[in-house]
């Protein structure tokens, strides 16, 4: 692994932990895979606010719409076996559909361009007000016409991927969970992934959580309800490690995969642009886009109590999965931040040896600053930001404990001196960045409590 990538991966973990703590979200697990191998796993926070159970990397989360990527991989595997074609009308395999639904193709369903209803007449399964649809209920709704004409635009549909699950069952003659686990999950080497609940005995499971508002407190959402006929769209349960590993295998340049390179190229290419988005596209069961010149693909997921996001960056042979267990989870924001962190490290490179100890998190009453050495400079990052390197000042180191602010935004301390102070044991105790004195977090916490001692507040 390149040195810059190792440094970036190390910083991403600490930054996400800081973000989680600052946002007071229950928990998050992160995994990063490189060339098919998981190279980093982190677990922060709690699996269950009521019990206080701590999260571990082995906890399973509901990964929701990531399920669509597994289903799409299953369809492409059947195509490789010449058991179906992508331009076949789905009515060739599934009976009892409305004529307009039956005429939509497998590829249109996979790319969300079939024009089907998103969640039917009542989407209460996603807010726990009703169970997920059973097969009879789904088939009944598929007897209605499409919502719009097929092939006219991207229109997301959980019902569409539920229908793909029915097509897989019709072609294979087996229940979807049984076939997908044997033909896709197991060959991919995923030992911590299930298409649906219940989980194997003893498998740790992270509970979901509500927002703080409107109830005034976060409540625990069990998250263990079966998804029935919507399993192929939203049912999967997995760890971040398995999710990152799987999406890494979908890259066209992956060294190991359950699919041919041709199928992976077809799956990840831009089939439809997602309307009203910033250059986001959809392929066959995966979203795709470009960030700072890097092509990526992946998927997000939202299950009641869980928000998740996974991205693969083929140019780096890298995949990242971030799973959060609250309904306002910041996994998508943190993924964008992780991409920005990777880009900065790739551009500047790993730090040279003389800068490696110019590091750490330092505080003032205003918050934290991270000193992050890379290349021949030390960047002053703001871990409170969604992109911690946005407008980051740069320090040019001129001596063991001396430097200057070589670059800064207009309101910063450009050109001013930097110096480090050491205690009697030779450890850096504080740093002056121009006129700003930054110190370790515990020191600043004591100063805040001394200057502004808490007072008893009146009850509202």
C-alpha positions, 0 to 999 in steps of 0.5 A: 500500500502506498504511504499516502494511502496508509496515512489517509486511512489513519486520519479518516478513522480519527476524523469520523470518531470526532464527528460522531462524538460532536454530533452526539449520534449513537454509533458508527462502524467504518471499514476500508478495503484495499485490493480486496482485503480489509485494511482498516475497521473502526467501531465508535459509540454504542450499539444500543442506547438503552442497554449501553452495549458498545459497538464492535466491528462485528456488529451487523447493521441493516444496510437497506438499499445496498441490497439492490447491488447484491440483487443486481449482481445476482441478475448479472450472474444469471445473465452470464449463465445464459438463463436470462437476458437484460432486455427480456421483458420481466413478464416473461418470468413473472406472471400476473403483472399489469400489461405495462409492468410486464413489458418493462425489461430486466435492465430497466428494473435494474436501472430504475427506469421502468417507471414503477411506483416507488413503494406502492400506495402505503410506504408505512413499512419504512416508518414501522407503521406496517410490516413489509409487503409479503409476496401476495401484497407485492404481486397485487400492487404490481397488477397496477400500471406503471406510474410513468412511461418506462424508459423516460427517466430515472425513477427509484423503485423498491417495488422494481427490485422486489419484482427482480427478486420474484424474477430470480425465484422464477428463473432458479426455482428457489427462494431468493434468500437461499439462492442469493446466499449460495450464489453471490454472498458465499462465493464473495467470501462474506461470512457476516452478511445475511439477506434478511433477519433472523440472524444466526445465533450469537451474531451481534446486531446494532439497534437503530435509533430515532432522531432526538426530535420531536420526542426530545430523546433518542428512542431505540428502534429494534430494527429486526423486522423481516422484509419479506418480498422487499428483501431483494430491495432492502433486506440485507444485514451486514458488517461494514467489512463485508460491505466494503469487501463486496463493493470492492469486488464489483470494480471493473479492475477488481482482482477477484469477483463473482462477476466477469469484468464485462458484467462489472463494467456494465453494472457500474457505467452511467446508465441514467443521470439522477435528476436534481442531483450534482452529477450523480448517475445510476448504473445497474444496482449501483449509483456512480459519480465523480469527486475531484476527478475520481470516478466512484460507484456504490450505494446508500441505504436507509432503513428505519433507524439506520443510514449507510453509505458505501463507495468504491474508487477503482483508481485507488483499488479502494472501497469504504463502507460507513454504517450509522445506527440512527435515522439522522446518521451522517454516513453520507456526509462522512463519506464525502469527507473521507473522499476529500481526505483521500484526495488531499493526501493523494495530491500531497503525499505522505509526510517526509520524516522530519515532519512526522511528529508535527501532529495531534489534535489541539484545542482552544475554547473555539474548538479543535485543530488537527496538525496533519503532516503531508508532503513537505508541509503541515496542514492545519485541519478543522475536524469540525468541518465536513471537509476538514482540509477546506481552507486549511493553513499550511505550516513550513517547518524550519526547525525542531520546534519552529516554523511559519504559516506559509499559506493561510486564508485571507482571515488567517495568520499568513506569514506569522511564526509557529513555535512549539513549547515542551514540558520538563519531560521533553513532550510538546505541551502547547503550540503557538500558531501566530498569536493563537495558543493551542493546547491538549483537550484535557488542559483546555477542558479544565480551563473552561470549567475554571473560567466558566463554572457550571451554574444550576439552571432553572427548569423550563 
